Amino acid sequence: MGLMLACELALARCTVLVLEKAADPHSPLKQLPFGIRGLSAPSIEALHRRGLLERMEVPKRMTNPFNASRGRQAGHFAGIPFSFDHIDTSRWRPGLPYSLLAEMAELEAVLTRRAEELGVDIRRGLAITAFQQDTDGVTVQAGDQSFGAAWLVGCDGARSVVRKLGGFAFEGTEPEFTGYSVKLDIVDPEKLGAGRVATARGMYFQSQPGYLNMQDFDGGAFHQAGLPVSREHVQAVLRRISDTDVTVGALHVATTWTDRARQATSYHQGRVLLAGDAAHIHSPLGGQGLNLGLGDAVNLGWKLAATIHGEAPAGLLDSYQAERHPIGAQVLDWSRAQVALMRPSPEARALNAIFRDLINTRDGATYIAGRVWGVAQL
C-alpha cells in the first residue's frame, strides 16, 4: 500500500516521491460494490491512530458485520458463514471495532489527501521501466525521466515491475480457478439461487441484483490467456456453473482474477524493498489483501524512516522481513485452505461439511472470526 507507506515516511520527516503508473486513479472496480473491502482490527487501529479512520464516511454508514444484529451472518470462510451469536469476544481486547467495511476508492482518496498535506510528491502517469542501485542509493527511470533516491520501495502490485527488475524470487502455487467480478443485466434472475451457491462445476454469488461473482475451476486458464471478457463468455460460464439456461442481457463491467498464491522469498535486497501485493499475491477470498498491505506499510514505515535518519539500531530494517514474511505466508495458506474447501469435488464437499459443523460451534466461529479480523495480531 504505497500511499499508506508514503504517509508514514512523511510523518517521520522523510522526503517522499510516489510514482504512479495510472494517469487517472479512478476506476469503477474501486467503487462500491466492487470496491468493498473489510478492514481488520490491526488496520482499524492503525488508521485510527493516524486520524484517518475518522475521515472515512463509508465505514460509518455501512453495516459493520461485527455489530450485526444477533443471528445475522458476521462473515464467511470458503463461503461457509459464521454467526455473530457464536463468537466469544470475551477473549479479545475491547475498544475499537474488530471489523469495518470500507470502499477502496474512498480509502485511496483519504490517503492521497493526507499524503499531500504531509508534502508527499505524487506524480501520475509515470511507470518505472528500469532502476540501478549502489551502496549510496537508487536511480529510477520512469518514461523519459530519471529520479534519484536513497531507497526504492516497490508497492506496484501483483505484476510488480520493481520485483521483476530487482530479480526477487517469487515462489508459490499456480491457480485452480478463474474468478469473475461482473456488473450485468440478467433477463431471468429467478433462475439463479440466492446468496453463495456451490455447484458441481464451481460457485456463484450475487451480492446484490446485477453484481455477480463466479469461480470457474479451469486452472486459471481464461484469466491467464488475457482474453477480453465478453457478454457471451460470461453467459456461457454462468450457464455452465449454475446448470441453467439463464440469459445475460448486457455486460457493463467485468474483471477476472485467480487464486494464484506467490510470495517473494525476500522483501529486501540492498536499497530496494517490496510491500503489499508486490511482495505477495493470493486470491481475494476472505478479504485479507488490503489488510496485509496496510500492515506491511505500517511495519516498514517507521523502520525505514529511522534508517534514513541514521537512528536505527543494527538489524532494525531486517526485522521488517522477519516479522512480515511469516504473516504473509500465513495469509497465503489461509487462501489456499479456502480454495481446497471450494473445489467442485466429492472430497472437497466432504471437508466442507465437516468445516460447516465446526464453524457452527462457539470455538469454531471464534477461531475463524479472530483469524479473519486479525485479532490475533493485536
N, C-alpha and C positions, 0 to 999 in steps of 0.2 A: 504494500500500500504506500506508493510514493508520496502522496500528499501528506499522509499522517507522519511519515518519516521526515519530510521537509519541515513540517511544523515543529516536531520535536527538536530537530537540529537548530532551527532558527530561534526557538525559545531559549536554547543554550548558547546564544550569541555566535552561531556559525553562519557564514555566508553560504547560501544555498541557491543553486540553479537547477530548475526542473526542465528537462527536455521532453516534450510530449509529442508522440508521433501524430496523433489525431489533430487536425486543424480545428475541428468542432467537437467538443466533449459530449454533446447531446446525442442521445440515442433512445428510441422507444423501448429498447431492451433494458435500459436502466430505470425506466419509469414503471409505476405500478400498472398491472400486477406482475409483469415480468421482472421488474427490478426489486421486488420484495426480498428482504434479507432478514434473517434472525440474528439479533445481537446477543451474544452470550455474556455471562456475568463478568468475565475479565474485560471484555470490550466496553461494556456499560460503565464499569468502574473507571477505565482509562479515559473514556470520553467525558465522563462526569468530572473527573479530576482536572481536566483541561478546560472545563467550562463549555465544552462543545455539545454535550447532550442537551443542554437547555436551549440551544439554538435550533434544534431539530423539532419540526412540528409533527411529522408522520408518527413517531413513537407515542405522541400524546393523544392522537385521535384514533389510532388503530388499536384494536383489542390486543392486549398483552396475553399471549397464550397461558402464561403462568397465573395470571389473575382472572382467568376464565371462570364462569360460574361452575359450581360443583357439578360433577357428572360430565362435563364437557371435555373434549379431546384437548390435551395440552401439547401434543407433539407426536412424532412418529419415529420408528426405526424400521427401515426397509419397508415402509408402507404400513407397518403394524402400529396402530395408535396406542398411546398410553394416556391414562386418565388422570386428571388433576386429583381426583379422590384418592388415588393410590399412592401419591407422592408424600413421603415423610420429610418435611422440611426442617424438623427439629434438629437434624444432624448438621445443618448448614448455618453459616454465619448470617444473621439477619442484617437488614439495611436496604440497599438498592434492590430493584427487581432483578431476578435471576435471568430473565429473558424479556426482550422487547422486539417489536417489529420495526423495521426501518426501510427506507427506499434508497437504492444505490445512487440515484440522481441527486437526491437531497443531501445525502452524506458527502458526496463529492463536492457539491456546491458549498456546503458549510466548511469543509476542509480547505477549499480553494480560497474562500474569503478570509479565513484565519491565516493561511499561508501568506496571502498578500498583505494583511495587516502587520505581519511579522517581518516583512521585507523580502520574502522569497521571490526570486525572479522566475516566472513561469513563461516559457516560450513554446508555443504550439506549432504544429506542422513541421516539426524537426525530428526526423528519425535517425537514430545512431546507425552509422554504416561501418565505422571502424574505431578502434582505440589502441593506444600504445601506453604501456606503463613502465616506469622505472622506480628506483628507490625513493625518488622525490615526489612523484605524482603521476597523473594520468592525463594524456591528451586525447580528446574525443573528437571524432569527425561526425558531423551531422549535416547531410546535404553538402553545400559548398562552404560551410562554416566550420571553424575549429575552436575548441574550447579547452582550456587548461584547468585542472582541479587537483586538489590534494588527494581526493578519494572519489571513486565512482561506485554507486550502488545501483545495480540492475533491479528495478521494480517494474519491468516491462512485460510482465505477463507470461502466459504458458508457452508462447513461442519466443521467449526472450532472446533478443539479438545479443545482449551483453553476455548471457550464459554461453551461447554458441561461440561467439568470438573469443571468449575467455577460455574455451576448452574445458569447461566444467563437466565432469562426468554426471550423467543424468540417468539414473537406473530405476527400474521398476517393472511393472506389468502392463501388458497390452490390453486393449478394451475388449469387452464381451458384448456391448450393445452400442447402437446409435440412439441417442436421446434427441427428442424433438420438443421444442417450445414454440407454439404457434398461436396466432390470433386468426380466427377463421369464422366463417358463417356455415353452420350446419343446417341443411334443409330439413332433416328429420331427427332432431336431437333425442326424441323419445326412444330411439333405437339403441342408445348408449346407456350404460349403467351409471349410477350416481357414485360420486367420490372416487377413491382409488379402486380400480378394477384389475385384478391379476387374472390373466387368461393362460391358455395353453401355449400362447405364442409371445407373450410379453406383458406389458402393463400400460394402461392409460389412465389419465386423471384430468378431470375438468375442475379447475379451481373456481371458476365462475363461467357463466354462459359465454361461449366464444373464445375461451382461453384454455388451451389443451396442452398437456404434456404427455409424451409417449416414450416408451422404451422398447426398441426393436432389437432383439438379440441376434444381430447379424455380424457379430465380431467387430463392430465399429466400421464396417466396410463402407457404408454410404458416406459417413462423415469424413473418413479418410480420403475418399475419392474426390472430395471438394466440388461435387456437382451442385448446381442450383436446386433449391427446394421448390418444386412446382406444386400447384394445386392437385394435379393428377397423382403426383408421387405421394403427397400427404394422404390423399383419399385411399390410395392403394395400401399404404402401410396401416392406416386406421382400420380399413376393412379386414385386413389380414389379422391384426391383433385382436380386434373386437369380435371377429367372426360374424359380422353383419354386413348388409349391403348399404350402410349409411352413406349419405351423399354430402360432399363438401361443396357448398355453393360458391364460396370465394375465399381466397387466402390473402390476408392483409400483411402479416408479419410472420417470419419463420427463421429459426436458427437451429443448428444442430450441435451436439456435444457428445462426449463419450465418458466412460468410466476409466480411461487410461490413468494409471497411477504411477507417477515417477517422482523422484526426489534427487536433488543434487547431493552427491556424496560429501561435498564440502561447500559451505556457504561463503568461504573467504579464501581468496588467492591474491597475495600481495596487497595491492591497494584497491582491489576490486571485490565487492561483496554482492550477495544476492539476498533478496527478501520477497515475500509474497509468492505469487504464482510463478515467478521466475525461479524460485528455489524448490517449489513442489507443486504438482498438479494432481488432481483427483476428481472424481465425479462430484456434482453439487448435492448429492444425496445427504440430507441432514443439515445442509447449510453451514458447513464448517469453514469454507474457503475464506470468506471475508474476515472472520474472527481470527483465523490463523495468520493472515497477512497483517492485521492490526497488531497482533501480539508480536510478530517479528519487528514491526516498526517501533513499538514502544520499548522492546528489549534492546534493539540496536541503537536507537537514537541517543540515549544518554551515554552509552559506552563509546560510540564513535565521537561524540562531542568532547568527552573527556580526553580521548586520544588526540584529537585535533588540537586541543588547548594544552597538551603536554601534562595533563593532570592524572592520567590513567596509570594505575599500578600495573606491574608486569602481568600479562595474561588476561587483562580485562576484556579486550576485544575478542580473544579466543573463546571466552565464555559465552559469547553470542551463539556460536556453533554448538558448543557443548550443551547449552540449555534449550535451544530452539529446535535443533535437529531431531532429538527424540520425540518432541511433541508433534512435529510434522510427520514422523514415521508412524506415530500412534493414530493420527487422523487418517493417513492413507489406509492403514489396516481397518479402521472403523468404516471407511467407504467400501473396501473390499468385502468386509463381512456382510454389509447390506446387499451388495450385488449377489453374493452367494445365496442369500435367502430369497432373492427375487427372480432367480433363474426359472424359466419355464420347464422344470424337470420334476419327476417324481421325488427325487432326493431332496431338492430344494423345498418342495411343498411339505415334505415330512418335517424338515428342520423348521420351516416357517410355522407349522402348527405347534411345535414344542416351544418356540420362542414366544408365540402368541400367548400360550398359557403362562409362561414365566413373566411376561410383561404385564399381565393382568394380576400379578401379586404386588404387595406393597414393596417388598425388597427389590423386585424386578423393575418396577416402574421408577423407583427412587434411583436405582443404579443408572438406568438408561437416561433419565432426566438430568441427573448430575453430570453425565458424560456429554450429552447434547448441549447443555447450558454452561459447560466449562466450570462448574462449581468446584471441582477437584483441583483446579489450577489456582484458586484464590489462597 
